[in-house]
Amino acid sequence: ETMHEDRELFARHNGAFFEAVASVDEAPYLVDSSKSLDRLKLLLDLKILPVRIIHLTRRPHGVVASNVRRGRDSRALSRNYTLAMMKTRDLVREQDSIEVHYEDLVRDPAGTLEEIDRALGLAFEPAQLDWARSEGHVIAGNAIRFSEDSAIRLDRRWMRELPVWTWVG
């Protein structure tokens, strides 16, 4: 049985977790960076707490190239990625959400963060750009969380690694 099969247990565990975090930290928002569409659906459906979605999207080329580097089949991955993105966009479109494009974030981190903050009713603080040195409490996530460098760099290795005919889109 997974955490998603018992809705009441899911609601109790997540509610207790969010309450515990809120009791320790007075921050107005808790960031859940999980990438599970099923988890998001449950959080929205069970109304454990108000949810604002920040939907970070990226051109699929980088995602495909990254997975090909790990030995995964590019055709199956492309199909699965496309289906997952369509399902995610359908759900996100119906919700209170902010769409952020990876390429925009890389090109203008300050401007993109200012837009997100404005949408959340928060004030932008330049210290947000130095996230590697700020205090944070991350349970899981991307390995970049261990970095001491706050620079966000555009990863265009896919242009060398994928055939030119895949670049369309």
C-alpha positions as CSV (number, residue, x, y, z in Angstrom):
1,E,0.0,0.0,0.0
2,T,1.5,3.4,-1.0
3,M,0.9,6.7,0.8
4,H,-1.5,7.6,-2.0
5,E,-3.9,4.6,-1.5
6,D,-5.1,5.6,2.0
7,R,-6.3,9.1,1.6
8,E,-7.2,9.6,5.3
9,L,-3.7,8.4,6.3
10,F,-2.1,10.7,3.7
11,A,-4.1,13.6,5.0
12,R,-3.2,12.9,8.6
13,H,0.5,12.4,8.0
14,N,0.9,15.4,5.7
15,G,-1.3,17.6,7.9
16,A,0.8,16.7,11.0
17,F,4.0,17.3,9.0
18,F,2.9,20.7,7.8
19,E,1.7,21.7,11.3
20,A,5.1,20.7,12.8
21,V,7.0,22.7,10.3
22,A,4.8,25.7,10.8
23,S,5.2,25.5,14.6
24,V,9.0,25.8,14.2
25,D,9.2,28.3,11.4
26,E,7.1,31.4,11.0
27,A,7.6,31.5,7.2
28,P,4.4,32.3,5.3
29,Y,5.0,29.5,2.8
30,L,6.2,25.9,2.9
31,V,7.8,24.7,-0.3
32,D,7.0,21.1,-1.3
33,S,9.4,20.4,-4.2
34,S,8.1,16.9,-4.9
35,K,7.5,16.2,-8.6
36,S,4.6,13.7,-8.1
37,L,1.4,14.7,-9.9
38,D,-0.5,12.2,-7.8
39,R,0.8,13.9,-4.6
40,L,-0.3,17.3,-5.9
41,K,-3.7,16.0,-6.8
42,L,-4.2,14.6,-3.3
43,L,-3.0,17.8,-1.7
44,L,-5.4,19.8,-3.8
45,D,-8.3,17.4,-3.4
46,L,-7.9,16.9,0.4
47,K,-7.5,20.6,1.1
48,I,-5.0,19.9,3.8
49,L,-3.7,23.5,3.4
50,P,-4.0,26.2,0.7
51,V,-1.8,25.3,-2.2
52,R,-0.1,27.7,-4.7
53,I,1.6,25.9,-7.5
54,I,4.8,27.2,-9.0
55,H,5.1,25.2,-12.2
56,L,8.7,25.2,-13.4
57,T,8.9,24.1,-17.0
58,R,11.8,23.5,-19.3
59,R,12.2,22.8,-22.9
60,P,12.2,19.0,-23.1
61,H,15.5,18.7,-24.9
62,G,17.6,19.1,-21.7
63,V,15.4,16.6,-19.8
64,V,15.8,14.0,-22.6
65,A,19.5,14.6,-22.9
66,S,20.0,14.2,-19.2
67,N,18.2,10.9,-19.2
68,V,19.9,9.6,-22.3
69,R,23.2,10.3,-20.4
70,R,21.9,7.9,-17.8
71,G,21.3,5.2,-20.4
72,R,17.5,5.6,-20.7
73,D,15.7,5.1,-24.0
74,S,15.1,8.5,-25.6
75,R,11.9,7.6,-27.6
76,A,10.1,6.1,-24.6
77,L,11.3,8.9,-22.4
78,S,10.1,11.5,-24.9
79,R,6.7,9.9,-25.1
80,N,6.4,9.6,-21.3
81,Y,7.6,13.2,-20.8
82,T,5.1,14.5,-23.3
83,L,2.2,12.6,-21.6
84,A,3.3,13.7,-18.1
85,M,3.6,17.4,-19.2
86,M,0.1,17.3,-20.8
87,K,-1.4,15.8,-17.7
88,T,0.4,18.4,-15.5
89,R,-0.6,21.3,-17.7
90,D,-4.2,20.2,-17.6
91,L,-4.2,20.1,-13.8
92,V,-2.2,23.2,-13.3
93,R,-4.4,25.2,-15.7
94,E,-7.3,24.7,-13.4
95,Q,-5.5,25.9,-10.2
96,D,-4.0,28.9,-8.7
97,S,-0.6,28.6,-10.3
98,I,2.5,30.5,-11.4
99,E,4.3,29.2,-14.5
100,V,8.1,29.7,-14.5
101,H,10.2,28.9,-17.5
102,Y,13.7,27.5,-16.7
103,E,15.2,29.5,-19.6
104,D,13.7,32.8,-18.2
105,L,14.9,32.0,-14.7
106,V,18.5,31.4,-16.0
107,R,18.4,34.5,-18.2
108,D,17.0,36.8,-15.5
109,P,17.0,35.2,-12.0
110,A,16.3,38.5,-10.2
111,G,13.4,39.5,-12.5
112,T,11.9,36.0,-12.4
113,L,12.1,35.8,-8.6
114,E,10.6,39.3,-8.3
115,E,7.6,38.1,-10.4
116,I,7.1,35.0,-8.2
117,D,7.4,37.1,-5.0
118,R,4.9,39.6,-6.4
119,A,2.4,36.9,-7.2
120,L,2.8,35.4,-3.7
121,G,2.4,38.8,-2.0
122,L,6.0,38.8,-0.8
123,A,8.8,41.4,-1.1
124,F,11.7,40.5,-3.2
125,E,15.0,40.5,-1.3
126,P,18.3,40.5,-3.2
127,A,19.6,37.9,-0.7
128,Q,17.3,35.4,-2.4
129,L,19.8,35.3,-5.2
130,D,22.5,34.0,-2.8
131,W,20.5,30.8,-2.0
132,A,23.5,28.6,-1.6
133,R,24.6,30.6,1.5
134,S,21.1,31.0,3.0
135,E,19.7,28.9,5.7
136,G,17.4,26.2,4.4
137,H,15.8,23.0,5.5
138,V,15.7,20.7,2.6
139,I,14.6,17.1,3.1
140,A,15.2,15.9,-0.5
141,G,15.7,17.4,-3.9
142,N,18.3,18.1,-6.6
143,A,22.0,17.7,-5.8
144,I,22.5,21.4,-6.5
145,R,21.3,22.0,-2.9
146,F,24.8,21.0,-1.7
147,S,26.4,23.6,-3.9
148,E,28.3,26.6,-2.5
149,D,27.7,28.5,-5.8
150,S,24.4,30.4,-6.2
151,A,24.8,30.9,-10.0
152,I,22.1,29.4,-12.2
153,R,23.5,28.3,-15.5
154,L,21.8,27.5,-18.8
155,D,22.5,23.8,-19.6
156,R,22.6,23.5,-23.3
157,R,24.6,20.3,-23.5
158,W,21.6,18.8,-25.3
159,M,22.6,20.8,-28.4
160,R,25.8,18.6,-28.7
161,E,24.2,15.4,-27.5
162,L,20.9,15.2,-29.4
163,P,20.5,14.9,-33.1
164,V,19.6,18.2,-34.8
165,W,16.2,16.7,-36.0
166,T,15.1,16.6,-32.4
167,W,15.6,20.4,-31.8
168,V,12.2,21.3,-33.3
169,G,9.8,22.6,-30.6
